[in-house]
Amino acid sequence: MYGLKELKPAIKIEENSVECPVKGCSIKVERQRITFKREQKYQCPVHKIYISPTTFEYETEQDYLLWYDNAEKKLYTNILKAK
C-alpha cells in the first residue's frame, strides 16, 4: 500500500499516457478515458497498480489494508457482508 509519503506531488499526464504516481518510478502507461478499467495496459508492472489521470487502484481489495492478520481478515469479511 502506498501512503502519501510514497506518492509524487504531481504526475505527468500526456495525450496518450500517464505516469506511475509512486515516487522514483518513471513508468508510463496508456491513458485511460471515460471508464476506469483494470487492464494490463493500464497497470504499472513494477508497483502492480492500475493508473488513470485522476486515481489508481490496487490489484486486490486486500492490498488496501495496512494489516492483513486473522483479526483483519474477519473484520474485512464482515464489512463485505454488510456492504
Wavefront OBJ file of the C-alpha trace (Angstrom):
o trace
v 0.000 0.000 0.000
v 1.311 3.423 -0.892
v 0.756 6.294 1.504
v 1.056 9.982 0.728
v 4.771 9.965 1.566
v 5.416 7.410 -1.188
v 3.471 9.306 -3.861
v 4.597 12.094 -6.176
v 3.048 15.524 -5.553
v 2.019 15.579 -9.245
v 2.159 13.179 -12.179
v 2.781 13.786 -15.871
v -0.372 13.355 -17.898
v 0.088 13.392 -21.650
v -2.323 12.946 -24.535
v -1.864 9.163 -24.647
v -0.052 8.282 -21.423
v 0.063 8.832 -17.679
v 2.972 8.123 -15.357
v 3.000 5.968 -12.243
v 2.270 8.060 -9.120
v 4.868 6.286 -6.933
v 7.980 8.379 -6.173
v 11.020 7.322 -8.156
v 9.011 5.460 -10.799
v 9.245 6.737 -14.366
v 6.988 4.125 -15.953
v 4.195 5.442 -18.147
v 1.079 3.506 -19.080
v -1.583 4.078 -21.679
v -4.011 6.802 -20.629
v -7.486 5.670 -19.582
v -10.502 7.628 -20.703
v -14.124 7.814 -19.525
v -14.389 4.475 -17.626
v -11.770 3.113 -15.213
v -10.568 -0.309 -16.356
v -8.343 -2.881 -14.688
v -6.424 -3.974 -17.771
v -2.748 -4.812 -18.041
v -2.060 -1.900 -20.394
v -3.094 0.481 -17.575
v -1.014 -1.246 -14.885
v 2.445 -0.271 -13.645
v 4.390 -3.537 -13.957
v 6.622 -2.613 -11.004
v 4.023 -1.460 -8.452
v 1.072 -3.543 -9.689
v -1.381 -0.633 -9.576
v -3.870 0.373 -12.253
v -3.444 4.033 -13.168
v -5.673 6.739 -14.596
v -5.079 10.501 -14.790
v -7.036 11.058 -11.553
v -6.607 7.924 -9.419
v -5.056 4.497 -9.049
v -6.315 1.157 -7.760
v -4.566 -1.832 -6.277
v -4.764 -5.260 -7.855
v -6.740 -6.825 -4.991
v -9.031 -5.403 -2.309
v -6.727 -6.783 0.393
v -3.943 -4.516 -0.884
v -5.886 -1.555 0.529
v -5.451 -2.855 4.082
v -2.498 -1.816 6.229
v -2.519 -5.175 8.031
v -3.950 -8.495 6.980
v -3.776 -10.758 10.020
v -6.589 -13.034 11.219
v -8.422 -10.251 13.065
v -8.267 -8.004 9.992
v -9.479 -10.828 7.729
v -12.503 -11.379 9.985
v -13.324 -7.660 10.141
v -12.870 -7.305 6.383
v -15.161 -10.274 5.700
v -17.840 -8.829 7.991
v -17.629 -5.433 6.307
v -18.050 -7.010 2.866
v -21.144 -8.882 4.081
v -22.727 -5.618 5.229
v -21.999 -3.741 2.010
l 1 2 3 4 5 6 7 8 9 10 11 12 13 14 15 16 17 18 19 20 21 22 23 24 25 26 27 28 29 30 31 32 33 34 35 36 37 38 39 40 41 42 43 44 45 46 47 48 49 50 51 52 53 54 55 56 57 58 59 60 61 62 63 64 65 66 67 68 69 70 71 72 73 74 75 76 77 78 79 80 81 82 83
